[in-house]
Amino acid sequence: MDVLRAMQRDANCRDAFVDELRASRGLNPVYDRSTDDLADRLRARYPDDGHARALVTRMAHALQAAEMLRRGDAAAADLFVKSRLGADGMQVFGGLPSTESLSHIVERASVIRHQGPQ
């Protein structure tokens, strides 16, 4: 709630956050739609704080996606956007849609390299 109160108290705070997200515009259409919707929600006035946790969670996912799209592995960024910002967003760690690049992403992220039975 403090995050949203700060953004309502000072529009420059909200605008700075939205500008940071817009720096990644054009890199992924799902990201673009999601961040446009988020910007609209951040400008809206709400009668209570019931929406705060969900909105701040969306802000965190959008900022993660922006960083991944600009600086991360393209396949991992695309999968993150689909799984966290897309219409079928699973919103939980480990819940990912099926994709050909999944095994590459898992291998890249593995700390311990597993080898088959010996």
Secondary structure, 3 states (H helix, E strand, C coil): CHHHHHHHHCHHHHHHHHHHHHCCCCCCHHHHHHHHHHHHHHHCCCCCCCCHHHHHHHHHHHHHHHHHHHHCCHHHHHHHHHHHCCCCCCCCCCCCCCCCCHHHHHHHHCCCCCCCCC
